[in-house]
Amino acid sequence: MEGKDPVILSSDVSVKETFRKMVADTADAIIRSYDDNTAYSGKDVYELRHDLENLGFLPEKGTGFDETLRTVEKEIMPHLLRTWSTMYMPHLHAPALTETIASELIIGTFNDSMDSWDQGPAATEIEENMVHGLVKLFGFGPEADGTFTSGGTQSNMAGIIAARDWYCGTKFGHDVKKKGLPSFYSRMRLYTSEVSHFSMEKTCHVMGLGYDSVRKLPVDSRCKIDIEKFEAMVKEDIAAGLLPFCAVATIGTTDYGSIDDVSEMRRICDKYGMFLHADASYGSGLVMSPRYRDRMGDMSLCDSVTVDFHKMFLLPISCSVILFKKKNLQECFELHADYLNREEDEEEGYINLVDKSLQTTRRFDALKVFMAFRTRGQEGFAKIIDTAVENAGYFYERLLKDPVFIAPVKPEISSVVFAVKDGDEANKNIRKRLMSEGSVIGQTSKDGRVMLKFTLLNPNLTHEHIDRIIARIKEIREELV
């Protein structure tokens, strides 16, 4: 490698040139690492594990960047998952927009941290601008606020912690932040769909309420919360001396993309004095589509909303945000420290974002949103979202017309759960065979049966791609029977 070894960047011309070459060489290695559209190399799990274990851990003497990159290109890159492949469709795990991959280079190079203004001046101001725009986009007023997080689980956790503190404070005058859990904590109950994300249980565990505080609500034939049964359960719990404090509406369940009725859930929450959080990790992307936006419901009815950008928005992992209808709900995360977020800073106009975050050190993920929004605009994102929704609709209609398949739930967003009618082992084997061939699809269950799943986020996916994989699934099925 020419020039000085850049242990860290500096203004030295030789160091800058060496860094430029490292970036260019890395990009070239990425491009060379694949020459087809498969999602995975197909290498057996045990063989891959053995080969990568042989790479070792910490050599006594480093090999230098060039040799290290050659090793990564030869041994690791070919077996990484290629999320941009039209043959990858198992999870809410999106391909990344090209401009946001470039933004990751900027984020990693400057390495700003989002806890205090003096660790990320421009980064802080851009994040604030993006949050202020997002609260308007989702229908909130000037009293709303939010913060970026590591993902949907942390966003959901922030919303539910705020719900607990709000409930204890407004209903009982108890300050959880100062005094800890109240004596009645074991009677508090959170309500969420039986097909909601497991972060609800995780959060209640972390908060000290436990899994038993989570009431899983029955769903209808489209996997949406049954509103009548929801209200009946709340009434029963109140009669039993329990304390309903929060309900979670899922705006796009992980498997089915089902969307709960926010309007009806708001009515029940108001009636019984509950906080309403929306887990829109998946379905929040619909806000960008004039054609399908109404499927979300009115997010402004919620007290907090989780938005994930590394799902339908096609941003690199990780990038999420929690939005609050009232900014004072975030006060439960505020704690001043002289070495970080002094109160005098606020008086002088500085913003220390740690005041409203569960995290301290945090990446400048807002730049990914800024660059994607500036590059694509609302119109560009609408095309991406519409393609995903319409591909799911096409695939579902194809399945309905083919006697080989069952497809129990009509998609509202971009996920389709289905199966061949030949039983659990057939469906498992179809998935394994496809993976060995470079196609990666999902597996889940419904009503005790093994199901397959397509999550169609890739805007390059066409009806022809869908037709081909349907045909291949049917060929594999014939070979198995």
N, C-alpha and C positions, 0 to 999 in steps of 0.2 A: 504494500500500500504506500502510495506516494504521500509526502508531507509528514508533519508531526502526528504522532499518535494522539488523537483527541480524547484524553481521559474525560475532559469536559469541554464544552464549547467555550470559545473566547473570541476576541476580536482579531486574533492572529490570522493573517490571510491564509497561511498554510493549513491551519486547523479547519478553517471554514471550507477550504477546498476538499480536504480529506472527508469531512462530514458530508459534503455534497455528493462525493463519490460513493460513500457508504449507503446513502439513501438511494442513489441511482442503481447501485449493484443489487440492493435488496429488492427493488421493484423489478429488475430484470430476472432475478431468481424466482420471484413469485410467478411471473408470466411464464417462465420456462417450466414450472413445476406441474403444469397440467396441459394437456393437449386434446382433451375431449370434454364432453358435457356431463360426465358422471359426477355424482355427488360424493362418492367415496371410492377408494381404490378397490374395496372388496376384500382386503387382507383379513385373514382369520384373527380373531381377538387374541388367542394365545401366541400366535406367531408374531403379531405386532408387539405384544408386551415383551416377548423375549428379545426381539431386535432392539427395542428402545431401551430396555434395561442394560443392554450391552454398551450403550453409549457412555455409561458411567455417570459420575456425579461431579466431583471437584478435582480436576487434575492439579498436580503440584505446580506445574508451569503452564501458563495459558498458551493456547495455540495461535492467538491473534484473531482479528475479526475476519479476515478473508477465509481462513481455514474453517473457522466456526460457521460462517455463512454457507460454505460448501457442504459441510456436514448437515446443516439444517435443511438445505435445499435437497440433498440426496436422501436423507433418512427420515425426515419429519414432514416436510411440506407435502410430499405426494400422498400422505395418509391423513392429512388434515381434512376436516369436513369442508366441502365447498358449498357454502350456503347460497351462492348465486346460481347454482345449477337448477335447471328446470326439473331435475330428477330428485330434488330435495324438497320434501313436503310433510314431515312428520309433526313438527312442533310450531309453537309461536316463536320461532327463531328465524329472524328475517335476514335476507340478503341486505348488505349495506349499500346505500347510495354512494356513488364514487366520490362526490364532493365531501361527504362526511368521513370517508377513509382519509382523505387529505387533511381534514380538520383534526383527526387523531394525531397526525404528525405535528401539527402546531401545538396541540394540547400537551403532548409528551415532551416536546422540545423545550417549551417555556416552563412547564411544570408549575404553573401557578396553583395556589391553594385557595379554596373558597371560604376559609374560616374567618379571616380578617382582611380589611381593605388593603392594608399594607403588604399582604401576601398575594394580592391579585387586583390591582386597581381597576384596569379596564375590564378584567374578567368579572369583577363584582358588578360593575355598572351594566355590562351586557346581560348578565343573569337577571338583574333586577328588571331591565327593559323587557326581557323575554317573559318573565313571570307576569309582569303587568299586562303584556299583550295576551298571554294565555288565559288569564282570568276573564278578560273581556270575550275572548273567543269562545269560552265555555259558558258565557251568559251571566257571569257574576258582576256585581257593581263595584264602586270605588272603595268599599270597605274590605274587599277581598285581597288575599295575598297567597304566597306559597313559596316553595323551595324545591330545588332539584335534589334527587335522592339516587341511591344505587340501583333501584329497581322497584317493581310493584310490591314486593314483600315489605320493603322498608317504607314505602309510601302508605301502604295499608296500615302498617304498624303506627306510623305517625298519626294517621287519621283516627285510629281507634284509641290511642293513648289520649289524644285531645278530647275524644268523646267521653272517656272515663273521667277525666279531670273536670270537664264541663258539667257532667251530670252530678258528680259529687259536690262540686262547688255551688251550682245553682239550686240543686234540690235539697242539699243538706248543710250547706255552708262549710264543707270540709275541704281543706287545702291539701290535696294529695302530694303536691310537690314538696311541701314543708313537713307534713305530718305522716306521710306514708299511707298505706291502704287503710280505709275506714273499717270499723268493726263489722259492718254489714257487707263487706266485699264478697263473701261467699254466696250471697244471694243475688249478685248482679248477673244479668244475662244479656248476651249478644245474639242476634238473630240473623241467619244467613242461609242461603240456599244449600240444599244437600249436595249440590254439584258445584259449589263455590270453591275458590282456591284455598289450599291448606294453610295459607298465611293467617287466616282468621284464628285457627287453633294455635298456631305458633305464637301469635301476638298475645293471646289470652294466657298462654303459658308464661311468656316473658313478663307480662304484667302482674303475675301472681294470682290470676283468677282461675287458671287451670282450664283444661279441655272441657270439663263439665259445665263451664259457664257458657259454652257455645251451643245454641239451640239450632239444629239443622232443620230447615223448613222443607216440607214436601214440595215437589214440583209437578207441573202438569205434563201433558203429553209432549210439549215443546221444550221441556226442561226449564220453564220459568217458574218462579215462586208462585205457589197457589195462594192468592191473596186472602181468600176466606179462611183457609187453614192457618195462615200467618196470624191473622187477628184473633182467631180462636185460641191459638197457643199463647198469645200474649195475655189474653183474659184469664186463661187457666193458671198461668204463672203468677199473675198478680193476686188471684184468689188464694194461691198457695203461699203467699208471702214473699214471692221473689220480686226482683227489681229490674225490669227491662230498661237498659240504658242506651242501647245502640242497635240499629239494624243496618245491614250491608246489602245494597243492591248490586248485583253483578251485571255489568254492561259488557257482555261477551264472556260466557263461561269458557273455560280452557278447551274442553272437548267439543262442545256443540255450538259455541258462539251465541248462546241464548242470552236474551236481554230482559232483565226483570222490569216490571212496571214501576218506574220511579214515582209517577204521580200518585198511584194508589199507596205505595209505601210511605210517601210523604204524609198522606192523609192519616195513616195509622200512627206514624211517629208523632205527629202533632197531637193526635187524640190522647196518646198515652205518655207524652212527655219524653220522647226518645230522640236521640241524635241519628241522622241519616248520612251514612258514608256510601259513596259509590266506588266500587272497584271497576274502573273503566280501563284497566291495564290493556286489555285487548281492544274493546270496541271504541275507544276514544278516537281512533283514526277516522271514524265515520264523520267527525266534525268537519273534515276537509271536503266532504262530498255534498254538494247541494242536492244531488239525486237521492242519497241514502241517509242524510243527516238525521232525518226525523225518526229513524229506527232507534236511535239512542234514547229518546225521551229528553225531557228538559233537565239538563244537568244543574241548572241554577236552583232547582228545588232541593239540592243536596247541601249538607253542611260542609262536606269535604269530598274531593274527587281525586282518585289516582289516575294518572295518565302515564302510559309507557311509550316512549319513542322508539325503543328497540323492538317493537312488534310491527304494527301496521304502518308506522311512519318510516320504517326501513332505515333506522339509524344503528350504528354499531353499539354493541353491548359495552357498557351499560348506560342507560339514560332514561330517567323517569322523573316525575314531578308530583308533588302533593299540593293541591290547591284547596284553600280554605275560604268559605264564604265570608267569614269575619276574621280579620287579621289577628284579633286578640286571642283566638283559639291557639295560636302558636306560642303564647306566653309560657306554656308549660315546659318549653324547651330552653327558655332563656335563663342564663346564669352568667354573671359577670366575673371576669378574672383580670387582674391588673396586667398580666403578661400577654393578654390576647384581645379582649373586647372591653376596654375601659368605658365606663359610662360617659366620661368626658369626650370620647370620640364622637358620640352621637350629637353632643352639643356643638361640635365643630363640623358637622356635616358628613362625617365618615360613616359608612355602613359596614357593619361586621355581621356577615351572614350566618355565623355560628349561632347567633341569637335565636334563630328559628329552625335549627336543624338538629336532628339526632346525631349527626356526624360532626366531627371536628375537621380533620383533614379531608378535603373533598376535591375532586377533579373539576375542571372547567368544562363540564359536559354541555352547558348551555351554548357553547360555540358550535357544537354539532347541529343544534336546532337552528341557530342563527344562519349558518351557512346553507343548510338544506332549505330553509324557508326563503332565503334570498335567491338561491339558485333556481328553485322550482316554482315558487309562488303558489298561491292557492289553486290556480288552474292546473299546474303540474301535479300537485298532490291529489287533486280530484280524479285525474286520469288513473293514477296508481291505485287509489281506493276503489274506484268503479271497476277496474279490471279484476281486482281480487274478488269482489262481491259477485260479479257477473260470471267469472270462471266457476265459482262454487255453485251458483245456480245451474250452470250448464252441466257440470258433473253430476249434480243431484238428479237432474231430469234424465240424463243418460242412464243412471242406475235404476230409476223407477221403471224404465221401459225394458230393462233386461232381466229376465227371470232368474238369472244366475245370482243376482245380488239382492240384499235387503239394505234399506237406508231409512232408519227409524225416525230421524228428526230433520225437518226441512231447515236448511241453513239460513241464518239472518245476516251473517257476515261472510266469512271465508273458510270456515271449517266444515268438513263433511265426514260424518261417522258412518261406516258401512261394513258389510261383510259378504263373503260368499256364503251360500246356504249349506255348505258341506261340513260345518262344525268347527269347533275351536282349533283343533290341530291343523286343519287345512289352512285356516287364516294365519296361524302362527308361522307355518311353513312357507306360505306365500311371502310374508314379510321378510323372513330370513333369506329366501332365495333372491328376492329383489335387492336386498342389501349386498349380497355377494356379487350381484351384477352391476352395482353402482347406483341403484335407486334406493332412496331412503324414505320410507313412509312410517306413519305412526301406528301404535297399537294401544287400545284402551279396552274398556268393558262396559256393557250395558245390560242390565237385568240378568247378570250372571253369565253373559256370553262374551266371548272374545270378539272384539271388533277392530277393524282397521280404520285409519283416519288420514285424510288429506287436509293439510292446512295450507291453503293456496295464497301465499303472500307475494310470490314472485311476479312482477309485472311483465316479465318476458314470457310467461307461460301462455300458451295458445290452446285453442280447442284441439288442434292437431296433436299437441303434446299429451293432452288428456286422453284423447282417443287411443293413442299408442299405448299408454300405460294400462288402460282398461283392457286392451287386446292382450297385452303381455300377462296381466293377472289371469285372464281366462285361459291362456295357453298353459301357464304353470298349474292352474287348477286341473286341467285335463291330464297333465302329466302325473299329478299326485293321485288322482282317482283311477 
